[in-house]
């Protein structure tokens, strides 16, 4: 099936005119055009690329990694309470 020809386009326009009326068609065309423009702008605008993360260790991070890890706090045992 090929692209739409002039007779098909005219039939579609007449049906739209009958369904929505002469007042609503320009409003619908504007809103459709505005939506298409916003979509195109959203697709074509390039977002800033994230900066590359520097993975080479600096002297400060090398010193921090060579130190002994901090001791993690031991969970304190709570006394059992008897329910009488």
Secondary structure, DSSP 8 states (H G I E B T S, - for coil): -----HHHHHHHHHHHHHHHHHHHHHHHHHHHHHHHHHHHHHHHS----------S--HHHHHHHHS-----------------
